[in-house]
């Protein structure tokens, strides 16, 4: 059983003494409405062998590619009396209320591999929350010359997506497009995600290697340092940085500005991927095959509302709210296109066309009360709260003491209790209270 991908933001507690902060993840629903679905138990006919073979393959869709390049052809029945393999596997398929999300994702993944070139259009996209128990399993399915599976993650304004939780996306090995607009993700979070890429012991890649599009629109923690953080993404081609602290002057080689508005919000990520693929020369392909299917994730769990909007709805919306800014229009002055350095193993390769979009002028951000622990010395971390960092120096009192007290052996004070001046009858004490 695979462990589900859970995005949870650590919520620390404020205290004025030395305590241990604890937090407990809330229980999340990890299975969808497809649990109500099951294979039919009785037929009025004898199903063909292919029906039983698909049922046997369904629990392990990540193993289907071992069958080789052989694919099946789906032929819609000419009449209601003809056999329909989809109808046999999914009895509610012809129902007017049918949605693909009510089909077990493992069965969907099995069918799109076996019938990759002939399935109906309704099978091209499977909407699923990030926390679904089967998402990690589906990430193990490799692309083949006859089949490609990509993951599109669209979580704008998601409170759970932050620097402390973004590393959970390392399990999305087929992640091709990510929209983290309006979140609290900073340069550090992007750097953390880029460092999750690596290799498993069996030679499989780990992390979001195929990432092509990254949208960080309205993320106030994003600065020009993001260009150094994204260097580890080998195929990253599109950055949407409107509403951040980046400017045209901060754009570094090989990034520059693109005037193609269809590569950025409010164009849906799926459409932007198609347009980006069309920019490549015909000699090169962005995907391993022309049969591209996608896992579409736009919510973190089943009881969360869907965050994505249609293209028409999104055009009339602006990114507003605390810590966010209004939309920056896509214009010639803040868009550009360039090519990344050629791959060493592919001469004259243009596979990684690179596009970046930034805001033309820096946007003034409100003073943040958040203090990150990076770069803070161990001495300064003695006492800390999550939201405020102040240094309070209080001259508490001057007191008169007897001569007998001065005969007491003087001991070395710690770093937070400093003796400023000692006289025969008076001692002034300054307490330095450091709160991080």
C-alpha positions as CSV (number, residue, x, y, z in Angstrom):
1,X,0.0,0.0,0.0
2,X,1.4,3.4,-1.1
3,X,1.5,6.3,1.4
4,X,-0.8,9.1,0.2
5,X,0.7,12.6,-0.5
6,X,-0.5,14.9,2.2
7,X,0.1,18.6,2.1
8,X,-0.2,20.0,5.6
9,X,1.1,23.3,6.9
10,X,2.9,23.2,10.2
11,X,1.0,25.5,12.6
12,X,3.4,26.3,15.6
13,X,2.2,27.6,18.9
14,X,3.4,30.8,20.6
15,X,4.8,30.5,24.1
16,X,6.8,32.6,26.6
17,X,8.6,29.7,28.1
18,X,10.6,26.7,26.8
19,X,8.1,24.3,25.4
20,X,7.9,21.7,22.7
21,X,5.5,22.6,19.9
22,X,3.4,19.7,18.6
23,X,1.0,19.4,15.8
24,X,-1.2,16.6,14.5
25,X,-2.3,16.1,10.9
26,X,-6.0,16.2,10.4
27,X,-7.5,13.0,9.1
28,X,-8.0,13.3,5.3
29,X,-10.2,11.3,3.0
30,X,-7.9,9.4,0.7
31,X,-10.4,7.4,-1.4
32,X,-13.0,8.8,-3.8
33,X,-16.5,8.1,-5.0
34,X,-15.1,5.2,-7.1
35,X,-15.2,3.0,-4.0
36,X,-18.9,2.6,-4.7
37,X,-18.1,1.1,-8.1
38,X,-17.4,-2.6,-8.7
39,X,-17.3,-5.0,-11.5
40,X,-20.6,-6.6,-12.4
41,X,-21.1,-10.0,-10.9
42,X,-23.5,-11.5,-13.5
43,X,-23.8,-11.3,-17.3
44,X,-26.4,-12.5,-19.7
45,X,-23.6,-13.6,-21.9
46,X,-20.1,-15.1,-21.6
47,X,-17.5,-12.2,-21.6
48,X,-14.5,-12.6,-23.9
49,X,-11.0,-13.4,-22.4
50,X,-9.9,-9.8,-22.8
51,X,-12.4,-8.8,-20.1
52,X,-10.9,-11.2,-17.5
53,X,-7.3,-10.2,-18.5
54,X,-8.1,-6.5,-17.9
55,X,-9.6,-7.3,-14.5
56,X,-6.5,-9.3,-13.6
57,X,-4.2,-6.4,-14.7
58,X,-6.2,-3.6,-12.9
59,X,-4.6,-3.9,-9.4
60,X,-1.1,-3.3,-10.9
61,X,-1.3,-0.7,-13.7
62,X,2.4,0.1,-13.3
63,X,3.2,-3.3,-14.7
64,X,1.3,-3.1,-17.9
65,X,4.2,-1.7,-19.9
66,X,6.0,-5.0,-19.5
67,X,3.6,-6.4,-22.1
68,X,5.6,-4.6,-24.7
69,X,4.4,-2.2,-27.5
70,X,1.3,-4.3,-28.3
71,X,-1.9,-2.2,-28.0
72,X,-5.6,-3.0,-28.5
73,X,-8.1,-1.2,-30.6
74,X,-11.4,-0.1,-29.2
75,X,-14.3,-0.3,-31.6
76,X,-17.5,1.3,-30.4
77,X,-20.4,-1.1,-30.8
78,X,-22.6,-0.6,-33.9
79,X,-25.7,-1.5,-32.0
80,X,-26.8,-2.0,-28.4
81,X,-26.7,-5.8,-28.8
82,X,-23.0,-5.8,-29.7
83,X,-20.3,-6.4,-27.1
84,X,-18.7,-3.3,-25.6
85,X,-15.6,-3.8,-23.5
86,X,-16.0,-0.5,-21.8
87,X,-19.6,-1.1,-21.0
88,X,-18.7,-4.5,-19.6
89,X,-16.0,-3.1,-17.3
90,X,-18.0,0.1,-16.5
91,X,-21.7,-0.6,-16.4
92,X,-22.6,3.1,-16.0
93,X,-20.5,4.2,-19.0
94,X,-23.5,5.0,-21.2
95,X,-25.4,6.8,-18.3
96,X,-26.0,10.5,-18.9
97,X,-24.6,11.2,-15.4
98,X,-21.4,9.2,-16.0
99,X,-18.1,10.9,-14.9
100,X,-14.7,9.4,-15.3
101,X,-13.9,10.2,-11.6
102,X,-16.4,7.4,-10.6
103,X,-14.1,4.9,-12.2
104,X,-11.3,3.3,-10.2
105,X,-8.1,5.2,-11.2
106,X,-6.3,1.9,-11.5
107,X,-8.8,0.7,-14.1
108,X,-8.5,4.0,-16.0
109,X,-4.7,3.7,-16.0
110,X,-4.9,0.1,-17.3
111,X,-7.3,1.0,-20.1
112,X,-5.4,4.0,-21.4
113,X,-2.3,1.9,-21.7
114,X,-4.0,-1.0,-23.5
115,X,-6.2,1.2,-25.7
116,X,-4.0,4.2,-25.9
117,X,-4.8,5.2,-29.5
118,X,-8.5,4.4,-29.7
119,X,-10.3,5.4,-26.5
120,X,-13.1,8.0,-26.4
121,X,-12.1,11.6,-25.6
122,X,-13.6,11.3,-22.1
123,X,-10.7,9.1,-21.0
124,X,-8.0,11.7,-21.8
125,X,-8.2,13.4,-18.4
126,X,-8.7,12.0,-15.0
127,X,-9.5,14.5,-12.2
128,X,-8.2,13.4,-8.8
129,X,-7.2,15.0,-5.5
130,X,-3.5,15.1,-4.5
131,X,-4.2,13.0,-1.3
132,X,-5.9,10.1,-3.2
133,X,-4.3,6.8,-2.1
134,X,-3.6,5.7,-5.7
135,X,-1.7,8.9,-6.9
136,X,1.7,7.5,-5.8
137,X,1.0,4.3,-7.6
138,X,0.0,6.1,-10.8
139,X,3.3,8.0,-10.7
140,X,5.1,4.7,-11.2
141,X,3.7,4.2,-14.7
142,X,6.4,5.0,-17.3
143,X,5.8,6.6,-20.7
144,X,6.3,4.4,-23.8
145,X,6.4,5.1,-27.5
146,X,2.7,4.4,-27.7
147,X,1.5,6.1,-24.5
148,X,2.3,9.1,-22.3
149,X,1.0,10.0,-18.9
150,X,1.6,13.4,-17.4
151,X,0.4,15.1,-14.2
152,X,-1.0,18.7,-14.1
153,X,-1.0,20.2,-10.6
154,X,-3.1,23.4,-10.3
155,X,-3.2,24.7,-6.7
156,X,-3.4,28.5,-6.8
157,X,-4.1,30.2,-3.5
158,X,-3.6,26.9,-1.7
159,X,-2.8,27.5,2.0
160,X,-1.4,24.0,2.4
161,X,1.3,24.6,-0.3
162,X,4.2,26.3,1.4
163,X,8.0,26.0,1.8
164,X,7.5,23.5,4.6
165,X,5.3,21.2,2.5
166,X,6.4,21.6,-1.1
167,X,8.9,18.7,-0.8
168,X,5.9,16.3,-0.8
169,X,5.6,17.0,-4.5
170,X,8.8,14.9,-5.0
171,X,6.5,11.9,-5.4
172,X,5.0,13.3,-8.6
173,X,7.5,11.9,-11.0
174,X,5.3,12.7,-14.0
175,X,4.6,16.4,-13.0
176,X,4.7,18.4,-16.2
177,X,2.9,21.7,-15.1
178,X,2.6,23.3,-11.7
179,X,0.5,26.4,-10.8
180,X,1.4,27.6,-7.3
181,X,0.2,31.2,-7.8
182,X,-0.9,33.2,-4.8
183,X,0.7,30.9,-2.3
184,X,3.4,31.6,0.4
185,X,6.1,29.7,-1.6
186,X,9.4,31.6,-1.7
187,X,12.7,31.2,-3.5
188,X,13.7,28.7,-0.8
189,X,10.6,26.6,-1.5
190,X,11.4,26.5,-5.2
191,X,15.0,25.5,-4.3
192,X,13.7,22.7,-2.0
193,X,11.5,21.3,-4.8
194,X,14.4,21.4,-7.3
195,X,16.6,19.5,-4.9
196,X,14.1,16.6,-4.6
197,X,15.1,15.3,-8.0
198,X,17.3,12.3,-7.9
199,X,17.5,8.6,-8.7
200,X,16.1,5.5,-7.0
201,X,18.2,2.5,-6.4
202,X,16.7,0.6,-9.3
203,X,17.6,3.5,-11.7
204,X,14.2,5.2,-11.8
205,X,14.0,8.9,-11.6
206,X,12.7,10.6,-8.5
207,X,11.1,14.0,-8.4
208,X,9.6,16.4,-11.0
209,X,12.0,15.8,-13.8
210,X,9.6,16.5,-16.6
211,X,8.4,19.9,-15.3
212,X,7.8,22.3,-18.2
213,X,5.6,25.1,-16.8
214,X,5.9,26.7,-13.4
215,X,3.4,29.5,-12.5
216,X,4.3,31.6,-9.4
217,X,2.0,34.6,-10.1
218,X,1.5,36.8,-7.1
219,X,3.9,34.9,-4.8
220,X,5.4,37.8,-2.7
221,X,8.3,35.7,-1.5
222,X,9.7,35.2,-5.0
223,X,12.6,37.4,-5.9
224,X,15.3,37.5,-8.6
225,X,17.0,34.6,-6.8
226,X,14.4,32.3,-8.3
227,X,16.4,32.2,-11.5
228,X,19.2,30.5,-9.7
229,X,16.8,28.1,-8.0
230,X,15.2,26.8,-11.2
231,X,18.5,25.8,-12.8
232,X,18.1,22.2,-11.6
233,X,14.9,21.7,-13.6
234,X,16.3,20.4,-16.9
235,X,13.2,20.8,-19.0
236,X,11.6,23.9,-17.4
237,X,10.4,26.2,-20.2
238,X,7.8,28.6,-18.9
239,X,7.9,30.8,-15.8
240,X,5.0,33.1,-14.9
241,X,6.4,35.6,-12.4
242,X,3.8,38.4,-12.6
243,X,3.0,40.0,-9.3
244,X,6.4,38.9,-7.7
245,X,9.4,41.0,-6.8
246,X,11.1,40.1,-10.1
247,X,11.7,42.7,-12.8
248,X,12.8,42.6,-16.4
249,X,16.2,43.8,-15.3
250,X,16.6,40.9,-12.9
251,X,16.0,38.3,-15.7
252,X,19.2,36.3,-16.1
253,X,20.6,34.2,-19.0
254,X,19.2,32.1,-20.6
255,X,15.8,33.5,-19.5
256,X,14.2,36.4,-21.3
257,X,10.7,37.6,-22.1
258,X,7.9,36.1,-24.3
259,X,5.1,37.9,-25.9
260,X,2.9,34.8,-26.3
261,X,0.0,35.2,-23.9
262,X,-1.3,31.7,-24.4
263,X,1.6,30.3,-22.3
264,X,0.5,32.1,-19.2
265,X,-2.6,32.6,-17.0
266,X,-5.5,32.7,-17.7
267,X,-4.8,30.0,-20.3
268,X,-5.4,26.6,-18.8
269,X,-2.2,24.6,-18.1
270,X,-3.2,21.8,-20.4
271,X,-3.7,24.3,-23.3
272,X,-0.4,26.0,-22.5
273,X,1.4,22.6,-22.7
274,X,-0.1,22.0,-26.2
275,X,1.0,25.4,-27.4
276,X,4.5,24.9,-26.0
277,X,4.7,21.6,-27.8
278,X,3.8,23.3,-31.0
279,X,6.7,25.7,-30.7
280,X,9.1,22.9,-31.1
281,X,10.4,22.0,-34.5
282,X,8.7,19.0,-36.1
283,X,11.9,17.0,-35.7
284,X,11.6,17.1,-31.9
285,X,8.7,15.9,-29.7
286,X,7.9,17.1,-26.2
287,X,6.3,13.8,-25.3
288,X,7.2,10.2,-26.0
289,X,4.0,9.6,-28.0
290,X,1.1,11.4,-29.6
291,X,-1.3,9.7,-27.2
292,X,-1.1,11.9,-24.1
293,X,-3.3,11.3,-21.1
294,X,-3.1,13.4,-17.9
295,X,-3.9,13.3,-14.2
296,X,-5.5,16.6,-13.4
297,X,-5.0,17.6,-9.7
298,X,-6.7,20.8,-8.6
299,X,-7.4,20.1,-5.0
300,X,-5.5,18.6,-2.1
301,X,-8.2,16.4,-0.7
302,X,-11.8,15.3,-1.5
303,X,-13.5,17.6,1.0
304,X,-11.8,20.7,-0.4
305,X,-13.4,22.8,-3.1
306,X,-11.9,22.7,-6.6
307,X,-9.6,25.7,-7.0
308,X,-9.4,26.0,-10.8
309,X,-11.5,28.2,-12.9
310,X,-12.4,28.0,-16.6
311,X,-10.6,30.3,-19.0
312,X,-13.6,32.6,-19.4
313,X,-14.2,32.9,-15.7
314,X,-10.5,33.5,-14.9
315,X,-10.1,36.4,-17.4
316,X,-12.5,38.5,-15.3
317,X,-10.8,37.7,-12.0
318,X,-7.8,39.4,-10.4
319,X,-5.5,38.2,-7.8
320,X,-6.5,40.1,-4.7
321,X,-6.3,39.6,-1.0
322,X,-3.7,39.9,1.8
323,X,-0.2,39.8,0.5
324,X,-1.2,39.6,-3.2
325,X,-1.6,42.1,-6.0
326,X,-3.7,42.8,-9.0
327,X,-3.1,41.1,-12.3
328,X,-0.2,42.4,-14.4
329,X,-1.3,42.5,-18.1
330,X,0.6,40.4,-20.6
331,X,2.3,42.9,-22.9
332,X,5.3,43.1,-25.2
333,X,7.2,45.0,-22.5
334,X,7.1,42.2,-20.0
335,X,7.3,39.0,-22.1
336,X,10.1,37.3,-24.0
337,X,11.4,34.0,-25.4
338,X,14.8,32.4,-25.6
339,X,16.5,29.0,-25.9
340,X,18.2,27.1,-23.1
341,X,21.8,25.8,-23.6
342,X,21.9,22.8,-26.0
343,X,22.0,19.4,-24.5
344,X,25.4,17.7,-24.7
345,X,24.0,14.3,-25.7
346,X,21.7,15.8,-28.4
347,X,23.5,18.1,-30.9
348,X,21.6,21.2,-31.8
349,X,18.7,20.2,-29.6
350,X,15.8,22.6,-29.2
351,X,13.8,20.4,-26.9
352,X,14.0,22.8,-24.0
353,X,12.6,26.0,-25.4
354,X,12.6,28.5,-22.6
355,X,10.1,31.2,-21.9
356,X,9.8,33.6,-19.0
357,X,7.4,36.3,-18.1
358,X,8.0,38.9,-15.4
359,X,6.4,42.1,-14.2
360,X,7.9,45.3,-15.7
361,X,8.2,47.1,-12.5
362,X,8.9,46.0,-8.9
363,X,5.9,45.8,-6.7
364,X,6.0,47.1,-3.2
365,X,5.3,44.3,-0.8
366,X,3.9,44.8,2.8
367,X,6.4,44.4,5.6
368,X,6.3,40.7,6.5
369,X,6.2,39.6,10.1
370,X,7.5,36.2,9.2
371,X,11.1,35.4,10.1
372,X,12.7,32.3,8.7
373,X,15.2,30.3,10.7
374,X,17.7,30.1,7.8
375,X,20.9,32.0,8.6
376,X,20.0,32.5,12.3
377,X,22.7,31.5,14.8
378,X,22.2,28.9,17.4
379,X,22.4,31.5,20.2
380,X,19.6,33.4,18.6
381,X,17.4,30.3,18.4
382,X,17.2,29.8,22.2
383,X,13.7,31.3,22.4
384,X,11.4,31.6,19.3
385,X,7.9,32.2,18.2
386,X,6.8,31.7,14.6
387,X,5.6,35.2,13.7
388,X,7.7,37.9,15.3
389,X,11.4,38.7,15.8
390,X,12.3,41.5,18.2
391,X,15.1,42.4,20.4
392,X,14.0,44.1,23.6
393,X,16.6,45.8,25.8
394,X,15.2,46.8,29.1
395,X,17.1,48.6,31.8
396,X,15.2,47.0,34.7
397,X,16.4,48.6,37.9
398,X,19.2,49.9,40.0
399,X,19.4,48.6,43.5
400,X,21.4,49.4,46.6
401,X,23.0,46.4,48.3
402,X,25.0,46.0,51.4
403,X,28.7,45.5,51.6
404,X,28.2,41.9,52.7
405,X,26.6,41.1,49.3
406,X,29.7,42.4,47.5
407,X,31.8,39.8,49.3
408,X,29.9,37.0,47.7
409,X,32.0,35.4,44.9
410,X,31.1,36.8,41.5
411,X,30.1,34.2,39.0
412,X,30.2,34.4,35.2
413,X,26.9,35.5,33.8
414,X,25.4,33.9,30.7
415,X,25.0,35.7,27.4
416,X,21.6,37.1,28.2
417,X,22.4,38.6,31.6
418,X,25.1,41.3,31.2
419,X,26.6,43.2,34.1
420,X,27.0,46.8,32.9
421,X,28.6,48.5,35.9
422,X,29.5,47.4,39.3
423,X,30.3,49.9,42.2
424,X,30.7,49.5,45.9
425,X,27.0,50.1,46.6
426,X,25.3,49.9,43.3
427,X,24.8,47.5,40.4
428,X,23.0,48.2,37.1
429,X,21.6,45.2,35.3
430,X,20.5,45.1,31.7
431,X,18.4,42.2,30.6
432,X,18.6,41.5,26.9
433,X,15.6,39.5,25.9
434,X,16.0,37.9,22.5
435,X,12.9,36.5,20.9
436,X,13.0,34.9,17.5
